[in-house]
Amino acid sequence: MEGSFAVWTMFALMTAAAVMAVLLPLARARTADGGSDLAVYRDQLDEIGRDRDAGVIGAAEADAARIEVSRRIIAAAERSGATALEGAGGRRRVAALAALVAVPLVAIVGYGLRGQPGYPGQPLAERRQQAPGQNDIATLIARIEAHLAANPEDGRGWEVVAPVYLRLGRAGEAVRARANALRLLGATADREADLAEAQVAAGGGVVTAEAKAGLERAIALSADHPKAGYLLGLSAEQDGRPAEARAIWSRLIEIAPPNAPWLGVLRSEVARLGPADAPRPTASDIRGMVEGLAARLEADGTDFDGWLRLVRSYSVLGEADKARAAAASVRQRFGAEADKIGQLDALMRELGMGG
Amino acid sequence: MSPEIGHYALVLALALALFQSVVPVWGARKRDAALMGTADAVALGQCAFVAIAFAALTHAYLVSDFSVENVVLNSHSTKPLIYKISGVWGNHEGSMLLWVLILTLFSAFVALFGRNLPLPLKANVLAVQAWITAAFLLFILKTSNPFNRINPAPFEGRDLNPLLQDPGLAIHPPLLYLGYVGFSMSFAFAVAALIEGRIDAAWARWVRPWALTAWMFLTAGISMGSFWAYYELGWGGWWFWDPVENASLMPWLAGTALLHSAIVMEKREALKVWTVLLAILTFSLSLLGTFLVRSGVLTSVHAFAVDPERGIFILAILIAFIGGSLALYAWRAPMLRQGGIFAPVSREGALVLNNLFLTAACAAVFVGTLYPLALEALTGAKISVGPPFFNWTFGPLMVPLMVAMVFGPFLAWKRGDLLAAAQRMMAAFAAGIAAMLLTFAVTRGGPVLAPVFIGLAAYIIVGSLAEVAERVQLFRAPLATTLQRARGLPRSAWGTAVAHAGVGVMLIGIVGETCYRQELIVQMKPGDTVEVAGYQVTLTGLAPVQGPNYRDVVARLVLREGGVDAGILEPAKRVYTARNMPTTEAALKTRGFSQLYVSPGDVETSGSIALRFFYKPMVLLIWIGTLVMMLGGLLSLSDRRLRVGAPKPAARRAPAVQAAE
């Protein structure tokens, strides 16, 4: 059984308390000690008397009100006479059994689905005492920040704190620190690449135009810079040019020293892209094909399936107007053939261009 | 305290809720006192266990226990203490836990203080409460468990949404939930009455304090939310007809109708079936409000939950409770015995009129809020129903309601005399016309209708108080008699007058803000001065300020009024470091009930800053009005006496009445 003795003791005590909350009232011999509506109406009668004495209502109104309330009292008395409250041992035993069995069962099963009794709480203060290393980082950052607030022109300080920010996930501050270091200490390939890295982290992993410009400056300073090269490859991939990304990363692998720490990352990235495949048709190739189809149909418009293909192609290329125009000429040519128009309507609905 | 203890306590509460859902109803059916008697202790037990769970979660926030996912996602070790606490309910999981805590708290109150209730009624009420509790506990444990753990635990959290790091929003959700959940009590009473198949004036007496309490909290919650939006969102608006706001307004309108129809029921035993329906509708709208906000079907600043599984679960709860209770209503309501009769022109008639307008207004808000959602779900088209729709549907319904609201208390129960009432309201009419003329004389610009509305507001305030003034015979009897009568007057009468007057006060604020607002947007450099609403405002400088978990750029503005120093305003652009999220901190200068509102824009590289100035006349009266309304509710709640509406006897006995007066 995982979990500390204290936690399980607490669970047991709480379960016992829950069961007792049911058993105690069951064990108590009970009479019907609830209130009743008769009491409310009697109070209402008293209230009418008080109001009349205080002059809030007139005597005639008080009499009328008293008659009404008296009717309610008679009705309530008739009803309450009809029902007597009783207890039955059998039902009581069923309820007790439910308390003893069902309540703990629901609790244990319900908790068992998600609970982690073996995982103690981790208050931050305690963890700091147990892990002085982490504590050091917190105080280190605080000390550097204080120093930088006093000496904002200290480029070295910015350079020291930047990677710490990045590791803690404070990417925005990492960007600021890297930018300051670059400005104060002068541009190098390393600093340009580091700034771009922070910008990518701040952008949630996307290589922004700003980061890309920095990377290109870094490559201009040092053509084989591994970090800049890696991020440029990532940028190519994100722009939809995986072949280019593969080429950049493959070259970096070739020129890297055999024991370079970044080789593993690059190899797994190349593997992630999958095997190199045949060149895919580019957008302009597709456009050429579609225009060829359009020209052919212009010359000979009897090919119904060709027309449908054309409508679909235009829609895929994002040219809704041309797709509609093509659909209109289909309607003109095949207007007499209901089944074909039906097919067209179905296609238009599928493409989200209405019927 | 381990988070696991909280988790286990929550499951135990579910087990008890399931027990309570079944056994007391069974007991009530069989008239078995022992079974019915379990409801009290089990309700208290449930409340205790949910409280333990809530305490465990709060503890995890206080000690920054980042092994709890919920704490990681919504807290930060440097966050100020108050927001560590408010962070507990500043997120989906925690707020649902708060919802259930309040629900069980209400059940516990019934168990503790419901001694005057007949045993079967109490058992059924607590069982219905347990159905709701069980459904929501299942929902929490299945889809939104706040005690989910993370291993290994991160060393820092992601901080609470900065917009929510505000004292206003720290107390807004609890107030709102006290209102929403409070209406579960009237719902439980209504369903219990339907199960038993009988209902009478005494029922309304027992429901009254719960409905009033819920209404007051809901009023406070909505008002607080509106005030928060006013100063925190930086646009200076106080009501946006945002679906989330509408979600809280709908139960308020239905709840207000419920309060009034319950009065008729308690005093005159009429409108029974209607009151039960309203009780069901009010809580259904509360559930709907929870659904709208919690399922993520809306995209707005409030909706921080986006998860279809949750949405479907809440939808299922919604269908089960609303559909189930309405089906029960359709089946059992025809069996309920109808009560007293009354003439159309009477206090009852006026309250029915009030009910019609309130429910119609509620329906208008309902359509405006849900139509875009339904349309989007069915056709995918996204439309937005903006303020014009609500202004043209809700507004015209409110005006006759407010006119009639003042009339009502002047009419006698059972049969009233409109002309006589109008004669006694001369002071109110005069005040209205005087206020209208005065407004017309002293203001320039603004819509033509604005003075009319100011007149309406004055009519409401004077008319509401005139009813009390008449009953204590102010100025007509010697002062001593008046004071004596004022003491003798039931506090519920004072409550009515004060709450109605609060509506008038709020109306002044609304008209002042919407019709006479001044706005100025300027680009300012340090040293520049502008003139706004009689103030000379000088920008003396822009300064960075470091807060505990944010950085500010503060614009320091010096105000002078007619050459005399009138204080300093410091609006700020704020960036919360953990989420790198900017917010706008508006600055406010109060003059009487009016406010100067300054909202900063971005700082340009040239060193200038865009500043938006609004001058909002009488704006504070909007929220003061709601406070006055709540005070009215409090007065009425404190009146523990029974209420009897003495009917005006039929005409043939009229001479006797006159003799008595």
HADDOCK unambig.tbl for C-alpha pairs under 7 A between the chains (distance, minus, plus):
assign (segid A and resid 18 and name CA) (segid B and resid 45 and name CA) 6.42 0.50 0.50
assign (segid A and resid 21 and name CA) (segid B and resid 41 and name CA) 5.40 0.50 0.50
assign (segid A and resid 21 and name CA) (segid B and resid 42 and name CA) 5.49 0.50 0.50
assign (segid A and resid 21 and name CA) (segid B and resid 45 and name CA) 6.22 0.50 0.50
assign (segid A and resid 22 and name CA) (segid B and resid 38 and name CA) 5.90 0.50 0.50
assign (segid A and resid 22 and name CA) (segid B and resid 41 and name CA) 6.76 0.50 0.50
assign (segid A and resid 22 and name CA) (segid B and resid 42 and name CA) 6.04 0.50 0.50
assign (segid A and resid 25 and name CA) (segid B and resid 37 and name CA) 6.24 0.50 0.50
assign (segid A and resid 25 and name CA) (segid B and resid 38 and name CA) 5.35 0.50 0.50
assign (segid A and resid 25 and name CA) (segid B and resid 41 and name CA) 6.91 0.50 0.50
assign (segid A and resid 26 and name CA) (segid B and resid 34 and name CA) 5.61 0.50 0.50
assign (segid A and resid 26 and name CA) (segid B and resid 35 and name CA) 6.83 0.50 0.50
assign (segid A and resid 26 and name CA) (segid B and resid 38 and name CA) 6.34 0.50 0.50
assign (segid A and resid 30 and name CA) (segid B and resid 33 and name CA) 6.31 0.50 0.50
assign (segid A and resid 30 and name CA) (segid B and resid 34 and name CA) 5.97 0.50 0.50
assign (segid A and resid 31 and name CA) (segid B and resid 33 and name CA) 6.48 0.50 0.50
assign (segid A and resid 32 and name CA) (segid B and resid 33 and name CA) 6.05 0.50 0.50
assign (segid A and resid 32 and name CA) (segid B and resid 119 and name CA) 6.81 0.50 0.50
assign (segid A and resid 34 and name CA) (segid B and resid 115 and name CA) 5.87 0.50 0.50
assign (segid A and resid 34 and name CA) (segid B and resid 116 and name CA) 6.19 0.50 0.50
assign (segid A and resid 34 and name CA) (segid B and resid 117 and name CA) 5.71 0.50 0.50
assign (segid A and resid 34 and name CA) (segid B and resid 118 and name CA) 4.65 0.50 0.50
assign (segid A and resid 34 and name CA) (segid B and resid 119 and name CA) 4.70 0.50 0.50
assign (segid A and resid 35 and name CA) (segid B and resid 115 and name CA) 6.01 0.50 0.50
assign (segid A and resid 35 and name CA) (segid B and resid 116 and name CA) 3.96 0.50 0.50
assign (segid A and resid 35 and name CA) (segid B and resid 117 and name CA) 4.56 0.50 0.50
assign (segid A and resid 35 and name CA) (segid B and resid 118 and name CA) 4.57 0.50 0.50
assign (segid A and resid 36 and name CA) (segid B and resid 116 and name CA) 6.59 0.50 0.50
assign (segid A and resid 36 and name CA) (segid B and resid 117 and name CA) 6.00 0.50 0.50
assign (segid A and resid 36 and name CA) (segid B and resid 118 and name CA) 4.75 0.50 0.50
assign (segid A and resid 37 and name CA) (segid B and resid 202 and name CA) 5.49 0.50 0.50
assign (segid A and resid 40 and name CA) (segid B and resid 202 and name CA) 6.00 0.50 0.50
assign (segid A and resid 43 and name CA) (segid B and resid 642 and name CA) 6.63 0.50 0.50
assign (segid A and resid 44 and name CA) (segid B and resid 642 and name CA) 5.54 0.50 0.50
assign (segid A and resid 44 and name CA) (segid B and resid 643 and name CA) 6.81 0.50 0.50
assign (segid A and resid 44 and name CA) (segid B and resid 644 and name CA) 6.43 0.50 0.50
assign (segid A and resid 47 and name CA) (segid B and resid 642 and name CA) 6.46 0.50 0.50
assign (segid A and resid 54 and name CA) (segid B and resid 488 and name CA) 6.64 0.50 0.50
assign (segid A and resid 58 and name CA) (segid B and resid 657 and name CA) 6.80 0.50 0.50
assign (segid A and resid 58 and name CA) (segid B and resid 660 and name CA) 5.65 0.50 0.50
assign (segid A and resid 58 and name CA) (segid B and resid 661 and name CA) 6.68 0.50 0.50
assign (segid A and resid 59 and name CA) (segid B and resid 660 and name CA) 6.57 0.50 0.50
assign (segid A and resid 60 and name CA) (segid B and resid 656 and name CA) 6.74 0.50 0.50
assign (segid A and resid 60 and name CA) (segid B and resid 657 and name CA) 6.01 0.50 0.50
assign (segid A and resid 61 and name CA) (segid B and resid 646 and name CA) 5.32 0.50 0.50
assign (segid A and resid 61 and name CA) (segid B and resid 647 and name CA) 5.86 0.50 0.50
assign (segid A and resid 61 and name CA) (segid B and resid 648 and name CA) 5.81 0.50 0.50
assign (segid A and resid 61 and name CA) (segid B and resid 649 and name CA) 6.28 0.50 0.50
assign (segid A and resid 62 and name CA) (segid B and resid 646 and name CA) 6.08 0.50 0.50
assign (segid A and resid 64 and name CA) (segid B and resid 646 and name CA) 6.79 0.50 0.50
assign (segid A and resid 64 and name CA) (segid B and resid 647 and name CA) 6.42 0.50 0.50
assign (segid A and resid 64 and name CA) (segid B and resid 649 and name CA) 6.59 0.50 0.50
assign (segid A and resid 65 and name CA) (segid B and resid 646 and name CA) 4.80 0.50 0.50
assign (segid A and resid 65 and name CA) (segid B and resid 647 and name CA) 6.17 0.50 0.50
assign (segid A and resid 85 and name CA) (segid B and resid 31 and name CA) 5.15 0.50 0.50
assign (segid A and resid 85 and name CA) (segid B and resid 32 and name CA) 6.08 0.50 0.50
assign (segid A and resid 85 and name CA) (segid B and resid 33 and name CA) 6.15 0.50 0.50
assign (segid A and resid 86 and name CA) (segid B and resid 31 and name CA) 6.13 0.50 0.50
assign (segid A and resid 86 and name CA) (segid B and resid 32 and name CA) 5.16 0.50 0.50
assign (segid A and resid 86 and name CA) (segid B and resid 33 and name CA) 6.12 0.50 0.50
assign (segid A and resid 87 and name CA) (segid B and resid 32 and name CA) 4.73 0.50 0.50
assign (segid A and resid 87 and name CA) (segid B and resid 33 and name CA) 5.83 0.50 0.50
assign (segid A and resid 87 and name CA) (segid B and resid 34 and name CA) 6.04 0.50 0.50
assign (segid A and resid 88 and name CA) (segid B and resid 32 and name CA) 6.89 0.50 0.50
assign (segid A and resid 92 and name CA) (segid B and resid 35 and name CA) 6.73 0.50 0.50
assign (segid A and resid 103 and name CA) (segid B and resid 15 and name CA) 5.14 0.50 0.50
assign (segid A and resid 103 and name CA) (segid B and resid 16 and name CA) 6.55 0.50 0.50
assign (segid A and resid 106 and name CA) (segid B and resid 15 and name CA) 5.65 0.50 0.50
assign (segid A and resid 107 and name CA) (segid B and resid 11 and name CA) 5.25 0.50 0.50
assign (segid A and resid 107 and name CA) (segid B and resid 12 and name CA) 5.08 0.50 0.50
assign (segid A and resid 107 and name CA) (segid B and resid 15 and name CA) 6.07 0.50 0.50
assign (segid A and resid 110 and name CA) (segid B and resid 11 and name CA) 6.06 0.50 0.50
assign (segid A and resid 111 and name CA) (segid B and resid 8 and name CA) 5.95 0.50 0.50
assign (segid A and resid 111 and name CA) (segid B and resid 11 and name CA) 6.18 0.50 0.50
assign (segid A and resid 115 and name CA) (segid B and resid 4 and name CA) 6.76 0.50 0.50
assign (segid A and resid 116 and name CA) (segid B and resid 4 and name CA) 6.84 0.50 0.50
assign (segid A and resid 117 and name CA) (segid B and resid 4 and name CA) 6.12 0.50 0.50
assign (segid A and resid 120 and name CA) (segid B and resid 2 and name CA) 6.01 0.50 0.50
assign (segid A and resid 121 and name CA) (segid B and resid 2 and name CA) 4.91 0.50 0.50
assign (segid A and resid 121 and name CA) (segid B and resid 3 and name CA) 6.12 0.50 0.50
assign (segid A and resid 121 and name CA) (segid B and resid 65 and name CA) 6.48 0.50 0.50
assign (segid A and resid 121 and name CA) (segid B and resid 67 and name CA) 6.60 0.50 0.50
assign (segid A and resid 122 and name CA) (segid B and resid 65 and name CA) 5.03 0.50 0.50
assign (segid A and resid 122 and name CA) (segid B and resid 66 and name CA) 6.65 0.50 0.50
assign (segid A and resid 122 and name CA) (segid B and resid 67 and name CA) 5.93 0.50 0.50
assign (segid A and resid 123 and name CA) (segid B and resid 63 and name CA) 5.07 0.50 0.50
assign (segid A and resid 123 and name CA) (segid B and resid 64 and name CA) 5.66 0.50 0.50
assign (segid A and resid 123 and name CA) (segid B and resid 65 and name CA) 4.30 0.50 0.50
assign (segid A and resid 124 and name CA) (segid B and resid 63 and name CA) 6.21 0.50 0.50
assign (segid A and resid 124 and name CA) (segid B and resid 64 and name CA) 5.48 0.50 0.50
assign (segid A and resid 124 and name CA) (segid B and resid 65 and name CA) 5.85 0.50 0.50
assign (segid A and resid 170 and name CA) (segid B and resid 578 and name CA) 6.90 0.50 0.50
assign (segid A and resid 172 and name CA) (segid B and resid 580 and name CA) 6.86 0.50 0.50
